[in-house]
Amino acid sequence: MKVLVFVKATPNSEKGILPSDEQLKKMFTDMGKFNEQLVKAGIMQEADGLKPSSAGKRITFSDQGHTSVIDGPFAETKELVAGYWIWTVKSLDEAVEWAKRCPNPMPGEEGVLEIRPAYSAEEFDELLTDEHREQDARLRKQIKRQQKPKSKPARKKPVKRAKRRPARAKSKK
């Protein structure tokens, strides 16, 4: 089961105010240890922090085909996200157990995590056509190819040349 774990924003994170240097260093250390545990357990697939909503945009869609772009910042800090993880777990209960082990992601403030299960294609199996399934498989394969690190081009080995010896002065005998 794939879940997204959201780190909820706070008024300070939305203003771009970071904790004290000491709190920040401790958070990075503690969070680094937690992330290592997640990776070793095969849980964490991806994670990142997000910039404040003032750096973002919202796109709204209407049923009449009208699309709007709204510049951040956005109101209601409690509804905003400051970071995320993507985890693969056996159950929502397992995700909760891992989340309870997380260090406070907002040092000096009340940190909040929200866990949201992702839909799987199997849950829509009755609605999907063979064409939809083929497209999904093709796109997932393409994404995996794009995510693979591109190999560096082979470096050409320098051509070894025989060392030239300096011309010797002919001695007169």
C-alpha positions as MATLAB code, in Angstrom:
seq = 'MKVLVFVKATPNSEKGILPSDEQLKKMFTDMGKFNEQLVKAGIMQEADGLKPSSAGKRITFSDQGHTSVIDGPFAETKELVAGYWIWTVKSLDEAVEWAKRCPNPMPGEEGVLEIRPAYSAEEFDELLTDEHREQDARLRKQIKRQQKPKSKPARKKPVKRAKRRPARAKSKK';
ca = [
       0.000    0.000    0.000;
       1.335    3.411   -0.947;
       0.673    6.311    1.425;
       1.604    9.948    1.347;
       2.612   11.368    4.693;
       2.208   15.129    4.791;
       4.044   17.392    7.208;
       1.529   20.121    7.869;
       2.662   23.734    7.621;
       2.746   26.097   10.594;
       2.486   29.901   10.685;
       6.291   30.094   10.992;
       7.006   27.644    8.159;
       4.633   29.620    5.934;
       6.552   32.817    6.741;
       9.826   31.048    5.957;
      10.947   31.411    9.573;
      13.329   28.616   10.481;
      13.914   27.310   14.003;
      17.073   28.353   15.834;
      20.334   26.938   14.467;
      20.537   24.535   17.420;
      16.946   23.298   16.932;
      17.481   22.987   13.183;
      20.697   20.962   13.568;
      18.987   18.636   16.056;
      15.980   18.229   13.759;
      18.226   17.369   10.771;
      20.126   14.841   12.893;
      16.986   13.248   14.347;
      15.119   13.288   11.031;
      18.169   11.845    9.256;
      18.198    8.901   11.691;
      14.450    8.390   11.226;
      14.762    8.511    7.430;
      17.595    5.960    7.578;
      15.318    3.605    9.536;
      12.556    4.082    6.955;
      14.925    3.359    4.060;
      16.461    0.288    5.744;
      12.957   -1.069    6.368;
      12.050   -0.528    2.695;
       9.303    1.959    3.635;
      10.475    5.325    2.269;
      10.271    5.871   -1.473;
      10.677    9.643   -1.577;
      10.696   12.665    0.739;
      11.177   16.405    0.552;
      10.397   19.680    2.230;
       8.341   22.312    0.458;
       8.890   26.037    0.218;
       6.181   28.300    1.698;
       2.975   28.677   -0.305;
       4.071   32.218   -1.237;
       6.394   30.507   -3.745;
       3.555   28.425   -5.180;
       0.510   28.679   -7.398;
      -2.943   27.093   -7.369;
      -4.754   26.069  -10.492;
      -8.555   25.895  -10.320;
     -10.818   24.227  -12.867;
     -14.522   24.734  -13.473;
     -16.997   22.422  -15.157;
     -17.383   25.077  -17.856;
     -13.755   24.605  -18.919;
     -12.476   27.762  -17.211;
      -9.029   27.498  -15.616;
      -7.611   30.037  -13.153;
      -4.143   30.496  -11.733;
      -3.885   31.910   -8.210;
      -0.562   33.116   -6.836;
       0.419   32.193   -3.269;
       0.506   32.752   -0.389;
      -2.651   30.893    0.534;
      -4.787   31.414    3.618;
      -5.514   28.763    6.239;
      -2.024   27.643    7.195;
      -3.432   24.559    8.931;
      -4.554   23.288    5.512;
      -1.129   23.704    3.889;
       1.714   21.229    3.523;
       5.363   21.925    4.377;
       6.818   18.562    3.350;
       6.020   14.979    2.467;
       7.111   11.376    2.346;
       5.936    8.628    0.039;
       5.919    5.327    1.901;
       5.142    1.752    0.917;
       3.605   -0.070    3.873;
       1.541   -3.207    4.469;
      -1.324   -1.300    6.086;
      -2.475    2.070    7.348;
      -1.792    0.810   10.879;
       1.860    0.200    9.949;
       2.089    3.749    8.568;
       0.664    5.096   11.843;
       3.233    3.124   13.844;
       6.075    4.572   11.754;
       4.638    8.103   11.954;
       4.458    7.891   15.754;
       8.238    7.282   15.771;
       8.909   10.458   13.777;
      10.722   13.294   15.546;
       8.753   16.539   15.697;
       9.091   17.948   12.159;
       8.428   21.488   13.438;
      10.852   22.125   16.314;
       9.549   24.697   18.777;
       6.005   24.331   17.408;
       3.311   21.692   17.284;
       4.158   19.383   14.401;
       1.374   17.514   12.607;
       1.595   14.592   10.169;
      -1.290   13.545    7.949;
      -1.318   10.096    6.349;
      -3.285    9.614    3.149;
      -3.528    6.273    1.339;
      -3.103    6.422   -2.430;
      -5.493    4.694   -4.804;
      -4.175    1.706   -6.693;
      -5.149    0.834  -10.263;
      -6.703   -2.390   -8.938;
      -9.332   -0.362   -7.058;
     -10.620    0.925  -10.408;
     -10.253   -2.402  -12.226;
     -13.937   -2.614  -13.159;
     -13.836    0.834  -14.768;
     -10.551    0.553  -16.662;
     -10.427   -0.609  -20.251;
      -7.546   -2.621  -21.688;
      -6.441    0.611  -23.381;
      -6.307    2.385  -19.981;
      -4.283   -0.478  -18.467;
      -1.829   -0.519  -21.381;
      -1.401    3.244  -21.182;
      -0.809    3.075  -17.413;
       1.775    0.301  -17.810;
       3.523    2.182  -20.626;
       3.673    5.431  -18.643;
       4.950    3.719  -15.489;
       7.688    2.017  -17.527;
       8.627    5.349  -19.106;
       8.781    7.043  -15.696;
      11.095    4.313  -14.365;
      13.401    4.761  -17.355;
      13.492    8.511  -16.790;
      14.308    8.088  -13.107;
      17.274    5.803  -13.703;
      20.507    7.724  -13.381;
      21.918    8.401  -16.786;
      25.260    6.742  -17.244;
      28.133    9.049  -17.858;
      29.603    8.839  -21.325;
      32.697    6.677  -21.392;
      35.793    8.760  -21.052;
      38.206    8.370  -23.849;
      41.438    6.999  -22.617;
      44.372    9.195  -23.472;
      46.452    7.828  -26.274;
      49.765    6.649  -24.931;
      52.566    8.013  -26.964;
      56.116    6.966  -26.828;
      58.175    9.435  -24.931;
      60.564   11.309  -27.120;
      64.033   11.480  -25.942;
      65.810   14.721  -26.355;
      68.198   14.654  -29.261;
      71.700   13.968  -28.077;
      74.488   16.099  -29.172;
      76.832   14.055  -31.269;
      80.179   13.863  -29.680;
      83.260   14.386  -31.813;
      85.958   11.879  -31.351;
];
